[in-house]
């Protein structure tokens, strides 16, 4: 791994949080992700399943975690099953975790090789009262491709027909949404790497460069700072492309007079950062561009202050919509008459601001969390309002990652990244 060693106390505490929510006598099973093939013998880089990573820190394929806190055998209350390393594997793929390294990473005392899994599991199942299995229940999940986890669940239910099945996902969504101090520090590190990338491109961007040139500069900076790269597919959208919410082609020329909307973030230790900045290609905003920019910035600042413990995200988004409505009226984009005759299901402001303002962020860019429960201290959210005006060739979005505090304003993990229009212009021209 490129990232520095993480204190195993994080994973020990995460398991305690999970175990606390289990029914008495319950056993829980978590599987790693597959290595995804492309064609022939080619594969995509391995990405660990976030739940087993959260609970163990093991960033390796073909891993299984079993938790059975009420097991009469103390050594079987937490078990890691790993692919056994060998001299041949070491030569061709690099060494896998040995048992000592797995213990140091996870804090789990009992480590077995994968070929022991079925035998050990059969023994444990004779004692447990129910089994927690881990489906992907993210609200935006695309479940067309069968994962290692989903195959395991299908085969488990076929083989062990008499066992009561429970869902791990609601527990994981709850505990993962509230970040540990170590997690927040890792996310701050990801944001700091993102800052380095942003400052690098401020002096680089000028008329005539290609969007992919900017993407390349960012990747260079990220890799030089222990990141694997982008936390998600970056958006480098100049001119009218900035009005395409999920534009990822990044293949156009950046032209004089255009604004570039850049939505990107570095990962660090599998934790995501998520930044959006909109900057003028020539280093100076036009009068109209700056008006729109400052309107978005105003909404962002006020929206950030609304993220407090006890607030429901649904209510928060309604409030942000009202803030945006005021700005769009001031900009002459909608009128009071438009507001009076609007469809409540699709308010007038949605013509120019059609997406949500905030989402959970952590091990996933769109991290898991319970949208129907109130916000809590140490939840981390993006704040990303935007205004998109295709007829004027203007798309402006601004985004930071913030940690909810018990009292006062959220902690902005990206507070050091320039955002004021005047500062952006100064840095681009200095």
Secondary structure, 3 states (H helix, E strand, C coil): CCCCCCCCHHHHHHHHHHHHCCCCCEEEEEECCCCCECCCCCECCCCCCHHHHHHHCCCCCCCEEEECCCCCCHHHCEEEEECCCCHHHHHHCCCCCCHHHHHHHHCCCEEEEHHHHHHHHHHHHCCCCEEEECCCCCCCCCCCCCCHHHHHHHHHHHHCCCCCEEECHHHHHHHHHECCHHHHHHHHHHHHHHHHHHHHHHCCCCCCCEHHHHHHHHHHHHHCCCCCCECCCCEEEEHHHHHCCCCCCCCCECCCCCEEEEEECEEECCEECCEEEEEECCCCCCHHHHHHHHHHHHHHHHHHHHCCCCCCHHHHHHHHHHHHHHHHHHCCCCCHHHHHCCECCECHHHHCCCCCCCCECCCCCCCCCCCCCCCCCCEEEEECCEEEEHHHCEEEECEEEEECCCCCCCEECCCCCCCCHHHHHHHHHC
